[in-house]
Amino acid sequence: MNFSSRWMIAALAAAVAMVGCSKQQEPVAPASAPEPVVAAPAAPATTSAPPAAPVADAASPVNDERAAAIEAALAEEEIVSDARGQFAVGATGSSTYGDKAPDSQSSYTPFAATGVPNVEKYSDNGNSWATATPDKGIEWLEVTFGRPVQATQIRIRQNYNPGAIIKVELIAERGSKQTVWQGVDDQAYAPGTIGWFDRSFDKTTDKIKGARITLATNAVPGWNEIDAVQLLGD
C-alpha cells in the first residue's frame, strides 16, 4: 500500500470517530414530567342565615308603656329616699272600712296610711285607708309625724280613685291649724295608676307635727284610698 492510500484510510477513520463523538455530546432532552392534576375548588356549602330578630319600633305602645313604668318607679324611689321627708307615724279618720276599734291596725283603717308606701300598684288594697262607704261626701284623715318641722311641702299617695282631696291643713305643735291648700284637685292622674297629690308652700313659721286631709268622696266615684302621707321640711 502506497503512502496516499494509507493517508486516505487514516483520514476516513478520523472523520468517523468525530461523528461518533459529536452524537454522544448532543444533550438528551429529559422526559417531560406529567403536569399535576389540580382538583377544582369545592363549591361553598349553602347555609340558611337565621332570620333577623324584629326591631321594636321606638314609638310602639309597648315601649311607651315600659317607659311610663320606668319613669313612675324612678319617681317613687326619689320620693321615698328624700332626706327632707318623713312619713306619718299615727293616724285617725272620720270613718273607716276596717275595724272600728280605736288604734286598730287592721286593713283599711287609718293606721294603714302610716309608714312608707306599701301598696305596690294601683288597686283597692287593705294596706291603705278607706272610708266606711264610698261617695258619701266629706271625709277626713288626720296624721301625725314623729319630728316636728317647719314644713314646705306635703305628698299624699292615692292608690285608688285619686282626685277627691279638697283641702290640706297643717297642725302645729301647739295645736293650731293652717290651711296650705284648698280647692278642686286639677292634677292629671293617668288612668289605672297611683297618683301623688303634691303641694309646696312657703315655709311655716311654726313647727308642724301633723296634717288633716279633707276629701269630697262623692267627687270621684268609688273608694278614694290613701296609702301614705309624707311631710317635708327643716
Residue pairs with C-beta under 8 A, 6 or more apart in sequence:
56 62
56 63
57 63
68 190
72 193
72 194
75 196
76 117
79 85
79 155
79 196
79 230
80 116
80 117
82 230
82 232
84 232
84 233
84 234
85 155
85 230
85 231
85 232
86 145
86 146
86 147
86 149
86 230
86 231
86 232
87 114
87 115
87 116
87 145
87 228
87 229
87 230
88 113
88 114
88 115
88 143
88 144
88 145
88 211
88 228
88 229
88 230
88 231
89 114
89 115
89 144
89 145
89 146
90 111
90 114
90 143
90 144
91 110
91 111
91 113
91 114
91 129
91 141
91 142
91 143
91 144
91 229
92 110
92 141
92 142
93 109
93 110
93 129
93 131
93 139
93 140
93 141
93 142
94 131
94 138
94 139
94 140
94 141
95 131
95 132
95 133
95 136
95 139
96 104
96 108
96 109
96 110
96 129
96 130
96 131
96 132
97 108
97 130
97 131
97 132
97 133
97 223
98 104
98 106
98 107
98 108
98 109
98 112
98 126
98 130
99 106
99 109
103 111
104 111
105 111
105 112
106 126
107 126
107 127
108 126
108 128
108 129
108 130
108 225
109 129
110 129
110 141
110 142
110 143
111 129
112 126
112 127
112 128
112 129
112 227
113 128
113 129
113 141
113 143
113 226
113 227
113 228
113 229
114 143
114 228
114 229
115 228
116 228
117 157
117 227
117 228
118 127
118 227
118 228
119 125
119 127
119 128
119 157
119 159
119 194
119 225
119 227
121 194
122 159
122 160
122 192
122 193
122 194
123 159
123 160
124 130
124 160
124 223
124 225
125 159
125 160
125 225
125 227
127 227
128 159
128 160
128 225
128 226
128 227
129 141
129 225
129 226
129 227
130 160
130 223
130 224
130 225
131 139
131 215
131 217
131 223
131 224
134 217
134 221
134 222
134 223
134 224
135 217
135 218
135 221
135 222
136 217
136 218
137 216
137 217
137 218
138 214
138 215
138 216
138 217
139 214
139 215
139 217
140 212
140 213
140 214
140 215
141 212
141 213
141 215
141 226
141 229
142 171
142 210
142 211
142 212
142 213
143 210
143 211
143 213
143 229
144 171
144 209
144 210
145 208
145 209
145 210
145 211
145 231
148 173
148 207
148 208
148 209
149 207
149 208
149 231
149 232
149 233
149 234
150 203
150 204
150 205
150 206
150 207
150 208
150 233
150 234
151 170
151 180
151 201
151 203
151 204
151 208
151 231
151 232
151 233
152 200
152 201
152 202
152 203
152 204
152 232
152 233
152 234
153 198
153 199
153 200
153 201
153 231
153 232
153 233
154 168
154 170
154 180
154 198
154 199
154 211
154 229
154 230
154 231
154 232
155 196
155 197
155 198
155 229
155 230
155 232
156 165
156 168
156 196
156 197
156 198
156 213
156 226
156 228
156 229
156 230
157 194
157 195
157 196
157 226
157 227
157 228
157 229
157 230
158 165
158 189
158 194
158 195
158 196
158 197
158 224
158 225
158 226
158 227
159 194
159 225
159 226
159 227
160 222
160 223
160 224
160 225
161 220
161 221
161 222
161 223
161 224
161 225
162 185
162 187
162 189
162 194
162 195
162 197
162 220
162 224
163 185
163 187
163 189
163 195
163 219
163 220
163 224
164 185
164 215
164 216
164 217
164 219
164 220
164 224
165 185
165 197
165 213
165 214
165 215
166 182
166 183
166 184
166 185
166 214
166 215
166 216
166 219
167 179
167 181
167 182
167 183
167 212
167 213
167 214
168 179
168 180
168 181
168 182
168 199
168 211
168 212
168 213
168 214
169 177
169 178
169 179
169 180
169 211
169 212
169 214
170 177
170 178
170 180
170 204
170 208
170 210
170 211
171 177
171 208
171 209
171 210
171 211
171 212
172 178
172 204
172 206
172 207
172 208
172 209
173 206
173 207
173 208
173 209
174 206
176 206
177 212
178 204
178 206
180 199
180 201
181 199
181 201
184 219
185 197
187 195
187 197
187 198
189 195
194 227
203 233
203 234
204 233
208 231
208 233
211 229
211 231
213 226
213 229
215 224
217 223
217 224
